[in-house]
Amino acid sequence: MFGNGHQGAIGLGRLEVIADPSKVRVLLEDWLEWCEQFHVAVEAPRGEDDGELWKLVFENADCLGAIHASRLQDAEPALVRVLQESGRLRVFADPAEARGNLLWFVRGVETRVAWPGGAVDDELLSSSRAPWVFLGGATAELPAGMAQVLAALRSDARRPTDEELEEVFARKEARPVFQREVQSVRDVLPVTSGDATFVDLDEEARELALWSTLVGEGTLDLERAIRLAAERLRAQGWLEYQQLRQASENYRTIEECLLSARRRGARFDRPRSGHIRAIAADVTALTAADWRDCVMGGIAGEERIHRSQAIRQAFQYAQEVYGLRMQRLRTEGRPERAIKSAINSCVRQGYLQRDGAAYLIRRAEHGKPLLRGVIDVTERDVPTPSEASPDARAVEAPAAAEPQHEHAPVTVESVAPSTAPAEGAAEGAATSETTAPSEVTAAVTAAVTAEPPSETTAVAAPEGPEEESGQQRAALLDRKLFELEFPTRTLNWAERKGITTIAELVAFDPDAFAQERNVGRLTVRQTRAALEEALGTTWERARAALASGAPAGDEPEPPSSEGSVEEETATVGGAAGWASCARTLGDRLREVPLEELELPARMRTFAAEQGLTTVGQLLAFGYEDLRARPNLGRKSLSDTLDAIQDYLSQREAPAQYATFLDSWRAQLTNLKPVHRLVVSRRAGAHGPRETLEEIAGMLGLTRERVRQIEGRVVERLQQKARWRSALLRRLGAAFGGARALPLTLLAEEPWWQGIDQQVALLGYVLRHVLRGDYQLFEAPSGATYVALFSRDAFDAALASAKTRIEHLEFPVAYDAVLDILRDECDALDPSLLDEMEGALQELLLLDERDPTQVNGFGRYRDAAVIAFLNAQDEPVPVSLLEEKVGRGGLPDEVLYFKRGVVGLKKHFPDFDDWAERLVPAVVDVMNQLPAGRQWLVPELHEELRARELLPDWMGHWHLASLLRSSGRVEYLGRLRVALRGGGQQQERLRFEDLFLELLEDAGSPLPFDELLRQARTRSDVREETAKILLNQAPFVRLDEARIGLVERDIPGGPEAVAVAVDAVAAHLAQTQRGLTPHQATLLVQRLSEVHAGWSRQLVVSLLRSEASLRIDRSKNIGLDEWDDSRCPTRAEFLRREVARAGGQLAIDQAQARMAELYGRAPDRGQLGALAAEVGLQLTGTELTHSPDAAPATTPPVAAPPTDAPPAAAQPVAAPPADAQPVTAQPATTPPVAAAPTDAPPA
């Protein structure tokens, strides 16, 4: 096939048509690597950002001969300048004559030609809108028509004249325009009369109107501010004047209002004398449009700017222009989050362009502000097309005529000259949906079809018995898979994929099949053998024939080419296979470095000892010569031939992976299960990284054996040169020239999605596979970075910055400190400026009155804190301490005496003696339970108090201070401690995570008592706390005892949950009355057979987690938008039933009605207690009104709704208030009675 052309010469006149964009890209990449020089003929040159093809062209610019353009009018000026300066731009002598699109590649005496089926634009390699035509052969033996076309392209091309270049450079590049939106006054004012004017407004409304017209303009001269505000008010119909004079009423009114507002300082301030600025001082006052303006205003020109620097400049712009009253941009604070969101919005709208994950380029120009709410349209106020918003321009601009690009009207997969007569080509042109062929395409088609048959040209198959054979093969493709003897794993895989016939299996890519889960090498070999034995041809050839519409096996034998021989002989073993491979391997593959092949370890060692670097040098050794070498046997030589075959197949169709995690899993597919488990657990791919000892204990192996397995797998991963190259290329593209990248920012790239959740795995791959080219390190803030340097380099730069700051003469401006930090970051990466600033924040002594001034550097604040506390006779509140020395962290010497009260050891009587007595006792208590348990200090305090070791005055805060200072236990914060050990710092347990871990480890629901018992072996968990946590997602109470997980343990899964919640919500919205737990359970149980087994506890637990519903203390269910659940209490329900019965109700009837509503009937004692609550009395067998109680009033009966009930298996009857529940007929199960309620329907 022509796809193997990169392995050798292409037969004379060999022509192929390919419509699959991925195959086209692979072939173009191979040709670009093969050629010594290539040329591109297009209608107009494009830039690297204009599509995948142009990206390929400029990535291989070192061998680009020239770009031949039909015209330069549509070309980008910057690109034309670059091409002209490099001498690689040509135009045709007659620009009016369209030349179409063509690429040709030259190496020695060979020439290859490719011409696309359409315009060379951004969609050419991303859509299959038209096929590509490929042709190649010896230059001297090309068809006459093709040779004439290439000669004409060369002879007619010339360098562009100065006049043509000046015309291009004089044309301004079309760029998007960013326009800040000026709010309409009517959008910010309260509701006003339609004919109100500015003069009619009160003082507050006038100020707000002026603010809306001037906010975002920054500092203005007072005169300019008055006139600008008046002009915009007039445009919106709030003012009327012909000429604004200083003596006019409108001018004086605006001036007085602005001066008054400036004095108040809420919406206006005075940055300097004679000026005014409309401000949005609070961060919440800035809208998303305002933040976009800050981003675009903060980025100067088109310079390439780091994302972190863009965020800083946008924040400074907000301070200067919008008057934002925040001194410092805090990491992940509200301004930073808003600016990041605005940057993403600007990228989506085309105002900014990403350059990797770390850099931005500004593409849009600043246009005039876009005034909203204009009603008084004059010629001066009508915005020009250049001033219109991007959205408006997009709607108003007529669709540009799509240029007509020529391409070959070929509709078959592969065409041989002798079997494609000119009439057939004409017929194809008549049926093609593309435009008429260009001169180039027509000439090539005529030249190829007119060429007489050659010896290597395929001949059309004769009619007769062959036709019957083709029908038999077609029938074979329709057979079911189980009719052939395929491996069980293949049949299971096919069932999962929905593949049932031989044809569907043939259509599946064999390379992709080898990467499937649970498909190993043996399964692939057995499947291929069974399939090819039945078809009588290879899987690949059958697949290609099926894609072209011919039955498998009907395609003619391809011409003998060097590439096909290489592929076949590489699979032959023994001396014959080695000799054949050495004899037939193309010159190009002989130059392939050995490091790109996955050679076996012994062969790699041999090559290193002999100094061999290329495949050709290795194949120069004979088979028997290699067999005689020490440590080289038949298996090593066979594996070497397999490695060559793998390399050939990967070059033919390199694997494509959607994400990094997919690519990692693919590399482990063909490993043995034990090897895959070892490297996965060592890499931390499925949880925390495990030690060699832990894995050895689990597998029953020695530590050394596990280490050997890991080393072997790592060595194999390092040999996957293509994967390593792909990783380096992906990282380089994401970095975009940066030297460090936050892991969270890298995870925003689609291919690296989810990598921030696999930090250990990424570190393992960077360290072992990429061998330290990139490194992971954790910054002082706790953020993880991928960088081209280590944490040591960052620490060295930070130490250098500290030294330089210490030598400053204080006081200094804060900007002087930032300048030093920026200088140190320049050698690393600008994104680390925030990290350095945060690391030094506690060492900077800022002026309390002017935070922009630094009065000193070092542990000044710590010293001030200790000095203040030393001057106190007793512990002091933290609020008082912060009032004196400012907010910030506290030094280790400070002790807590109770919540919010701190002091020093001097305030703790006999601190050292108590530490010596109590700390060993605490350690003894902690050793009584398994290591790793986390203890609450109040828990330890109670234990020591039980042992009578504590005085009355010592609380748990005192004990926490003793333990924190002892060094024998690890203080985890929030009064939680743990024993030191293991060499790793523990993290404080979150109870929710603890319960989740226990349930996941159990693999099934657990009784509440058992779950609490297991949790208490890890930390002290209160029963009340556990009940609160386990009553919300992701947990669910399955019944009276068991606790499970929502995603795992609910019968029917998430789909059943969604159906149940929707049914309950629909019923509540329909009836406008709440449901008791019993009613809700009956409603859900009637939905399906799956729901029939749900318990009341399960239903209530699920509904409790639904945000659209509310559940009161009695577990009655209502809509969240209601003020209450709209369900009566039991006592109120009883009172209403007695009132409805005329003042007397039999006890058994009352119990039956309550059982119908609440699921169970109260006994006589409970009934009496409920009656007493609402003034009823229990006499004999009846309930009556108490003589002393006021007569009960019966609310009016509400008519039941006439609408259809909510979609459920059986609706719940909804009786009116104070009416006896109605039974739905017919029904196999008594329907649920809807409870009456005081609240009228909403």
Beta strands, then each sheet from edge to edge (+ up, - down):
strand 1: 14-18
strand 2: 37-42
strand 3: 64-69
strand 4: 89-92
strand 5: 102-107
strand 6: 110-115
strand 7: 132-138
strand 8: 157-158
strand 9: 177-178
strand 10: 181-182
strand 11: 220-221
strand 12: 268-269
strand 13: 275-278
strand 14: 304-306
strand 15: 352-355
strand 16: 359-362
strand 17: 365-366
strand 18: 370-371
strand 19: 414-415
strand 20: 740-742
strand 21: 775-778
strand 22: 784-787
strand 23: 812-813
strand 24: 844-846
strand 25: 853-857
strand 26: 876-877
strand 27: 895-898
strand 28: 901-903
strand 29: 935-936
strand 30: 969-973
strand 31: 976-979
strand 32: 1006-1007
strand 33: 1035-1037
strand 34: 1042-1045
strand 35: 1109-1111
strand 36: 1117-1119
strand 37: 1144-1146
strand 38: 1176-1179
strand 39: 1182-1185
sheet 1: 8+ 4- 3- 2- 5+ 6- 7+ 1- 19+
sheet 2: 9+ 17+
sheet 3: 10+ 18+
sheet 4: 11+ 13- 12+
sheet 5: 14+ 16- 15+
sheet 6: 20+ 22- 21+
sheet 7: 23+ 25- 24+
sheet 8: 26+ 28- 27+
sheet 9: 29+ 31- 30+
sheet 10: 32+ 34- 33+
sheet 11: 35+ 36-
sheet 12: 37+ 39- 38+
end
